[in-house]
Amino acid sequence: MSELLRLEAVSKSFSGNRVLDEVSFSLFRGSVLALAGENGAGKSTLMKVITGLYTCEAGQVLYRGDIVSFDNPRHAMDAGIAIIHQELNLLPNLSVTENIFLGRELRNGFGLLRSAEMIAATETLLAKLKQTIDPKALVGSLSLAQQQMVEIAKALSFEAEVIIMDEPTDALSDVETRVLFEVVANLKLQGKGLIFISHRLEEIFELCDQVAILRDGKMVHVGPTREINEQELIRHMVGRELSDRYPYAAVPKGDLRLQAEGLCAPGISDISFDAHAGEVIGFSGLIGAGRTELAHALYGVAELFAGRIMVEGAERRLTSPQDGVAAGIAYVSEDRKGEGLIQIHSLKSNMTLGTVRKFCSALGLLDLAKESRAVEQFVDAFAIKASGHDMPVQQMSGGNQQKVSLAKSLMAEPRILILDEPTRGVDVGAKREIYAQIQSLKEKGLCILLMSSDLPEVLGISDRVLVLSRGRLTASFTREEASQEKIMQAAIA
């Protein structure tokens, strides 16, 4: 295999903080290189250096044997380097076709758009991904999984030589993930070089030929995937052995906290269940099964068509998130960028956004010291890595942003906590910390509803598992009864 891309001793600092420290590796034609590391290890910064968003202060990037330094990501894409971002970069008010051809629209000799040709090309790209998405549909009307497929199709449209995939399967179902793997295999046969970033270790071992591991900005391991096992990979990532990935302990089930009776709302139909204090209920199912829709109904984001919700024995009419908060319910959204956090605001502002009145005097004056103490308690408890309370969350790693989103919900001291994909885009070490927090919250008497597409996660930390399919509840298992096979069988019912 010939070398396609090489980094030689690349370094990058921000405000005197060394984020990348003499990082080197090579990518070869017809191969997939896994880039692994904890959140904050420097993976995103490294990809931004390769694609021209940042310039390196030392070292060099060689592409096809030539030293390159792109002015911006568009120049990198024009040269043949494309990236599929973890955080989607699509415009919701434009169509699928308009997003894919944005900035490089096809025009005729009179400058008019060749719309039919672009729509046909979009259909062809989506067909390669086995998608039946309408090319004319607004991106904002699509599910997260569908938007992720559009992002992948957009990257493929550049016919790039180097394709960087940053957590491409995070929003995908198992079926869609298999389709993506088929696409990757085909790209390898075409001689493309792929950099695959994933926190799902099983994907690294199944898909990737080489693995490069970053820790604290340094490249600590590069080599064939077949020469390393999962425990060694984790040890390189976190700098220590990490045992017991799913900390779980049963606690006595408390009082009945939540009852859902015959809930019908957008995306769900006739769902009934109950949940107790000191219990984690995992909701599983394929993409589109109705997990997020159920969460929205329980929190007041979506109004019920029929059914009722009882909280601690009293019926609650939830028509807005404010009603949900008043009922003692907190919700951590699966979309931390679009719904969970205000990216340009600080860690502190985000964490206290919904509870700022707790830190005000009788005269309405904000007690800054009291607010800072409360924020610091969560920063310590969640091991959030930040330069200070005023650090904008957009400058934080995905895992630390997720911890801020969780802390923000807990600041209101809820009695019921809804977690929608709480570890999406989070590294193995941060996942372990979040699972430990969930266990601790359960022991303190919270009622926790876990919506997750990660089956090992659901099985690992849930006391009960409820399965959804096409908006309906199809099965309920105790922890002892549940298995991947039983859950999948109920998910396709």
N, C-alpha and C positions, 0 to 999 in steps of 0.2 A: 504493500500500500504506500502511495506517495503522500508526503506531508502537504496538507492544505493550509493549516494555520499554526503559527507558533508564537508563544509569548516567552520573552526572555527577560527575567528579573524585573518585572513590572511592579512599580511602587506608586502609591497614591495616598495623599494625606489631606485631611480637612481640619483647619484651625489647629494645626500642629499635631493632630491625632493620626497616626499611621494606620490607615485602613487596609492597604495592601502592601505587603513587605516582600519585595523581590520574588514575585510569583512567576513560575515558569511551567509550561506544559505544551504538548503538541496535539493537534487534531489531524487525523489522516482521512483520506478519501475512502468512502465506503465503510465508515465505522461510526459508532456512537460512543461518545465520551460522557460519562456521568460526572457532574460536578456536585459534590456533596459537602455538607457543612451545616453547622447550627445557624439559626437566624442571627444575623449580625456578624457572621464570619467573614463577609466580604464578597459573597457570590454576586449580588446585584451590582455592586460597584465594579467588579471585574467585567461583567457583561456590558456595563455602560462605557467602560474604556474600550472594549472591542468594537462596539457599535458607534463610537464617536460622540456620545453624550458627554463624556469626560475625556480629558487628556491625561496621560500618565506623566508624572514628574521625573520618572527614571525608568530605564528599561525600554523595550521596543516590542511592537507587534508586527509580525511578518505574515503576509497573506499571499499565497502562491509564490513564495520565495522573495517577495519585495517588502521592504519596510513601508508600513502605511500609518497614517494618522488622519482619520476622518474628521471633517469639520462638524458633522452632525449625523444623526441616524439615517437620514435620507441618502446622504452620500454613501454610507456603508451599504444600504440596500441596493443602490444603483451599482455598486461594485460586486454585489453578490452575497452579502451577509444580512440575513433577516432574523428577527427575533419575535417570538410569541411570548407576550408579557403575562406574568402572573396576574397583575392587576389589569383588567381589560382596558384597552385604549380605543374604544369605539364610541361613535357619536350616536346617542339614542334616538335623535330626531331625524336621522338619515336612514335610508333603506339599506338593506344588506349589500346590494350592488354598489350603492353610493359610497358605503364605507370601504369596500374592497378596492374600488378604483379612485378613492379620494386623492386628489393631487396629481393623478396621472390618467385622467379621463380620456377615453378614445373619442376623437373628433374627426369629422370629414374635412374636405378641402375648404369648406366655407366656415369652419369653426364650430359647426353644430355637433352636438353629442350623438355618438353612434350608440344610442340607448339599447336597441335590440341586440347588438353585438355584445355589449357589456353584460346584459342580462343572461344571454346564452352562455357566455364564459363563466359567469357566476354559477349557473346551474351545473356546468361541467365540473367546476371545482368542488361544489357541495356534493355532487354525485360520487366523487372520489372518496369522500368521507362518509358515504352512505346516508346523506342527509336529504330530507325532502322539504327543507325550509324554503319558503317563497322568497325569491330574490328581491321582490318589491316590498316585502314586509319591513316595517320600521324595526330597527334593532332593539329599541326600547320595549317593544311588545314581546320579545323573545325571552325564554328562560335563561338562567345563567349558563346552563350546559349548552344551549343552542348558541349563545353569544360566544362561548369559548370555541365552538366549532367554526364560527364565522371568523374569529381571530386566527385560527389555524389555516383556514382557507385563504385568508388575506396574505399570510406569510408564504403559502405555497404559490400564490399568484406571481410572486417575484421571480420564481424559478431560480432561487438562490443556490449558491454552492455550499455555503455554511448556514445552517439553520439552528438557532438557539431556541430551545423549548424550556421556558421557565414555569415549572409546575403546571404542565399542560393538562393533566388529568384531574386536577383538584375538583372541578365542577362536573366531571363526566361520570356517567354510570359505568358499570363493569362492561356492558355491551359496547358503549361508545369508546371505552378505553381499548378494547380489543380491536376495534376499527382503526384507532389511531396507531396501535402497534403494527397493524398490517401496512399502514401508510409509511411508517418509519422503515419497515423492512424493504418496501419498494424503493424508498429514497436511497437506502444503502446500496441497492443493486444499481441505481443510477450513478453511483460514485459520489453522492453527497456526503458531507461531513456534518454530524449533528452533535450538539452539546445539549445534554438532557439533565435538567435540574429537577430533583424530586426529593421529597421527604419520605416517600413511600419506598422503603428499602427493597421490598420484594420486586418493585419495578426495575430498580437498578440491576439486580441480579438476573432478571429475565431478559432485559432489553439491551444492556450496555456492554460493549467490548472492553472498555477501559474505565477506570474510576480515578478521579482526582479529588482529593479531600482538603478543604480549607479549614483552618482553625485560627481564629484571632488574626486574620489577614495573612497568614503564612500557609504555603502549600506543604502539608505534612505527609502526604502520600500520593504517589502516582503509579499506577501499574494495572496489569490485566485484572478484570473483575474476577476471573476464575481463580486467582491466586489469593483472594481475601474472603473471609466469611463475615457474616452479619455482626457478630460480636466484635471482631477486629475493626470493622468499619465504624461501628458506634464508638469504640474506644478512641479511634483516631479523631472522630468528630468532636467528642466532648472532653477528651483528655483523661477519661477515667472509665472504669467498668460501669455499665448501667444495667442493673438487674431489676427484675420485677417491673416490667414496662407498664403494667396495669395494676396499680395498687388498689386492692379491693378488700374490704372487710364488711361483713354483714353487721347491721345495727338493728336494734329492736324497732319495728315499724310503729310509727306514732299515730296521732289522730288523723282522721280523714281530712285531707286538706283541699282536694279538688274533685269535683264530679262533673263529667261531661255527659249529657244525655241527648242522644239523637241529633248531634250537631250537623247542620247542613249550611254550607257557605261556599263561596267560589272555590272550586277545586276539591271539595270534600262532600261526602254524603253519609248521613246516618251513622255518625261515629259516637260511640259511648265508651267511657272508661272511668275509673277512679284512680286517685293517686294520694299517697299518704306522706306525712312528714317522715323524714329520715329514709327516703326511698328515691332511687334513681330509676326512672322508666325510660328505656331506650326505644325510640321509634325508628324502625328500619323500613326500607323499601327502595325500589328503583327510582331513578330520576323521573320526576313528574308524578310520583305516587301520591303526593299530597302532604308531605311532612311540613314544608314551609307554610302551605296554605292552612294547615291545622294550627300551627304556631300563631299565624296572623289572626285567626279566629279567636284563639284563647287570649290574645293580648289586646284585642280591640282594633287591630289594623283593618280587618275585614268584618263587616257586619253579618250576623247570622241570618239565613233565610228561615231556619227552623231550629228547634232544640233549645236547651238552656244550659247555663254554666253556673255551678254552685261552688262558692268559695267558703270553706269552713261552715257549711250548712246553710249559707244565705245565698239566694239567687242574685247574680250580678248581671246587669245589662251593660255589656262592654261594646261601646260604639266608637271608641278612640283609644289610642295608647294612654292618654291621661286617665281614662277609666281603668285601664289595666293596672297602671301604677297605683291608683287609689285603692284597688282591690288587693294590693300586696304582691303583684306579679311583675317580674322583670324579664326582659327579653334581650338576648344577645343575638343580633342578626347574623346570617351567613355572609352578608355583604358588608364587611366593615368599612370599605371605602365609600360605598354609595349611601349606606343607611346607618352604620354604626358610629362613625367618627367624623368630625369636621377636620379634614386633613391639614388645613393651614393653621388651625388653633393649637395651643400648647397641650402638653400632657395634662397639666393641672386643669385647664379650662374644659377639656373633654371629660375628664374624670368626674368633675363636679357639676357638669352641665345641667343635669336634671335635679340636683339637690342643693343648689347654691343657697337656698333659703335656710338650710340647716346651719349655715355658718354666719348668719346675720343676727345682729342684736335686735332688741325690741323696737329700736328706732329704724331698723332696716339697713343698718350699716354693716358692710361685710367685714368679718373678722379674718383678716388675711392669715394671721398666725394659726388660728384654729383650722382654717381650710388647708394650710400647708401641712399641719400635723396629720390630718386625716389622709391626705394624699400620700404622705411619706409612709404611713402604715401600710397602705396597699402596695406601694413601690417595693417595700421590704418584703411583704408577705408573698408577692408574686415574682420577686427577683427580676423586676423590670429594669432593663439596661437603658439608661438615658443620661445625657450630660447634665440634666437638671429638670426641674419642674416646668420650666418655660420652653423646653425643647418642642418644636412643632412635631406632631405625630407623623407627618409625611416624611420626616427624616429618620424615623425609627424603622427597624426591621419589621417584617410582617408578623413574626411571633410576638414581639413586644407590643405592637399595635393591638393584637388580639387580647393580650393581657390587660391593656388599658380599657378595651371595650368591656371585658368581663368585670373589671374593677368598677367601672362606671355604673354598671347594672347593680352591683352589690352595694354601692354607696347608699342606695335607697333603702337598705335593710329589708329586702323582699322576703316573703314567706314561700313564694313559688318562683322558681327560676327556670326559664325556658332557654335552652342552649341549642342554637341552630348551627350545625357544623362548627363546633367550638375550636377544633384543631386544624381547620383547613389552612394549608400553607404554613404550618408550624413544624419545626424540626423535632426530631425524636426526643431531645433533652427537654425542650419546652413543653412538648406533649406530656411527658412524665410529670412535670411541675403542675400543669393544668389538671391532670387526672388526680394528683394528690390534693389539689384545692377542692375539686369536686367531692372527693371522699371526705375531706374535712368539713365541707359545708353540709354534707349529708349527716355526718355525726352531730352537727349542731342543730339538726332538725329541719333543714330545708327540704322542700319537695322539689325534685329536679326532673325536668322533662328534657331528654337528650334526643335531638333530631340529628341523625348522622347517616351518611352513606358508607362509612367505614365499618364494615362488619366486625373485624377484630376489636375495634373500639367499643362497639355496642355490646359485644359479648364480654368484653373485659371488665367493664365498669358498671353494667346495669344489674339491677335486682330483678327486673322483669323486662321482657321485650315484646312490644306490640308491632305488628307488621301491617303496613298499608300497601294497597295496590289499587291503582285507578281511583284514588280518593276514598276508598273504603277500607275499613279495618277487616283484615282477613285471618289474623291469628294472634294468639296471645300465649307467651311461654314464660314459665318461671326461669330463673337463672340455670337451674339444673336441667331443665328440659331443652333449653335453646341450643341450637347448633347452626352452623352456616348452611348446611343442607336443608334443614327444616325452614329456616328463614327465607332462603332463596325460593324454595318451593311455594311458600305462601306469598312471596313478592310477585310471582308471575301468575298467581291465580286469577 
